[in-house]
Amino acid sequence: ELKVEQNPLFLSMQEGKNYTIYCNYSTTSDRLYWYRQDPGKSLESLFVLLSNGAVKQEGRLMASLDTKARLSTLHITAAVHDLSATYFCAGYAGGTSYGKLTFGQGTILTVHP
Amino acid sequence: DSGVTQTPKHLITATGQRVTLRCSPRSGDLSVYWYQQSLDQGLQFLIQYYNGEERAKGNILERFSAQQFPDLHSELNLSSLELGDSALYFCASSAHDPLQSIVEQFFGPGTRLTVL
């Protein structure tokens, strides 16, 4: 069964700094998703990573996937307050799991002035 | 706005009661997924339907059931409610059968259920 673990679970950053959130998964995952959730709100899709070595960037966020290491990273560059949110990664095992996404615990990011 | 709608937004009820949560997928999406988000369990997959048929089951209790109707909207029925069922329930939809092609799941705004 696919298990997904994120670290850190809590991240307090200063504006302007860089940091990385790590997402490890236990078995083969056909694809890897990153979502953002603001307090009390829904999940907003950020990235879908489909293959080994995939790298996607949107603004100050960049996500990458290393399927051999079973690791995805979400890198934050020059953080700003608007990036404060909870970030989830999710794996997809495929096969008989059909559309099931397995989520990590989430990383609560707080960006301070 | 993802295009997925859920009603109601909030639901407050008592233990032992039964409630129905409703989801309308994005236009054209055939797959509907239900997830539960709680503080102790995190985000958990409950069940998936594709074009009216159940496709996958996750950690869904026997007291819970779901269906997808011919117009593709879906309902999640929760019965004999317990305090621990209090959570945010999300519906998501995607365009294709995951077996056939790469898909992205779009999440609705959620229904916050409070069981007193």
HADDOCK unambig.tbl for C-alpha pairs under 7 A between the chains (distance, minus, plus):
assign (segid A and resid 41 and name CA) (segid B and resid 109 and name CA) 6.35 0.50 0.50
assign (segid A and resid 42 and name CA) (segid B and resid 107 and name CA) 6.50 0.50 0.50
assign (segid A and resid 42 and name CA) (segid B and resid 108 and name CA) 6.33 0.50 0.50
assign (segid A and resid 42 and name CA) (segid B and resid 109 and name CA) 4.77 0.50 0.50
assign (segid A and resid 42 and name CA) (segid B and resid 110 and name CA) 6.38 0.50 0.50
assign (segid A and resid 43 and name CA) (segid B and resid 107 and name CA) 5.91 0.50 0.50
assign (segid A and resid 97 and name CA) (segid B and resid 56 and name CA) 6.39 0.50 0.50
assign (segid A and resid 98 and name CA) (segid B and resid 55 and name CA) 6.89 0.50 0.50
assign (segid A and resid 98 and name CA) (segid B and resid 56 and name CA) 6.29 0.50 0.50
assign (segid A and resid 98 and name CA) (segid B and resid 98 and name CA) 5.84 0.50 0.50
assign (segid A and resid 98 and name CA) (segid B and resid 99 and name CA) 6.46 0.50 0.50
assign (segid A and resid 99 and name CA) (segid B and resid 98 and name CA) 5.57 0.50 0.50
assign (segid A and resid 100 and name CA) (segid B and resid 45 and name CA) 6.36 0.50 0.50
assign (segid A and resid 101 and name CA) (segid B and resid 45 and name CA) 6.73 0.50 0.50
assign (segid A and resid 103 and name CA) (segid B and resid 43 and name CA) 6.20 0.50 0.50
assign (segid A and resid 105 and name CA) (segid B and resid 42 and name CA) 6.16 0.50 0.50
